């Protein structure tokens, strides 16, 4: 249990340490592709799959769409560090977290305006 409680601060420490003094040159292409895949293609794929299911629960669709519009989990840089991609994965997490404000807002707007939830 103590290890689980320490994981959040440890991840934030690793992310902060990795981002400190990071040179952004040369990694924007990788960061842009990962962020676009996670925050644009992933929600569109989830929406497309749910629209193919005729009897899908609207609440499940709304929840899945909002989770797809959210950034990746905070251990992403730790996983990247294992494969020598700590700086790219930390920068990607930062950009994805900032960009998720837009994608979550668009997701909520789409759920509301396209009638993806039943009127209640």
N, C-alpha and C positions, 0 to 999 in steps of 0.2 A: 504494500500500500504506500509506503514511503517513497518508493521508486516512482510510482505513478504520480504522486504529488510533486515530485521534483522535475518531471518531464517538461512541463510547460515553461518554467523559468529557464531550463537548460536549452530548450529550442530557441527561445527568444535571445539568449546569450549567444548561441551559435549564429543565428541570423544577423544579429547586430555586429558581431565580430567579423562575419564574412562581408557584410556590406560596407564596413569601415574602410575607406581608401580604395574602394573598388573602381577600377577603370572600366567604363561602360563601352568603350570602343571595341568593336569586333564581336560583341555579343548581342547587339540589338536584333539581328536577324533571328537568332535562336530564341531569344526572349519573346519577340513578336509572334513567332510561329506557335510557341507553346501557349501563350496567352490567348491568341486567336482560336486555337483549337479548343482550349478549355472553356473560354467564356462565350464563344460564338457557335462553333461547330457542335460542341457537346449539348447545349440547350436545344439547338435545332434538331439534332438527332433524337433526343429524348421526346421532343414534341412530335416529331414525325412518327416515331414508334408508337406513341400513345394514340395518335390519330388513326393508326392502322388497326388498333384494337377496338372492335365495335362496342363492347360493353365495359369499357374501362371506367373505373370509379373517378369522378371529377376531382375529388379531394386528393386522391393518389396522384393524379396528373399535376395538380397545382403544387403539391409537395415536391414531386420529382423535378418539375420545371424550376422551382426556386432553388433546390439543391444543385441543379446543373448550372444555374446562373451564378452560384457562389464560387469564390476562389478555391484553389486546392488546399488541402490540410496543411497545418503549420510544420509538420515533420518533413515536408517536401525537400527542404535544404539538407536535412540530415540524410535522407535517402540519396540525394545527389552527391553529397560529400563522399559517400562510400564508393562512388564511381568516378571521382575526380571532377565532378561538375558542381561543386559547392557554390562557386560565385555565380554561375548561370542560374542555378535553381533558387538561390536567395534573391537575386535580382528579379527573377520571374515571379516569385511569390509576392514581392513588394509591388510590382507593376500590376499583377493580377488582383491583389487586394484593393489597390486604388481604383482599378478599372471596374471592379465588381459593383461599385456604387452605381455605375451606369447600367450594367447588365441586370442587376437585381431590380432597379427601378423600371427598366423596360419589361422584365418578366412580370412584375406586379401589374404594370399597365396592361400588358397583353392578357393576363388572367382576368382582369376586371373588364376590359373593353371588348374582348372577343367572346365573352360568355363561357369561359372555360370552367367556371364554377356554377353550380345550379343557383338560381335565384332563391334567396332564403329569407 
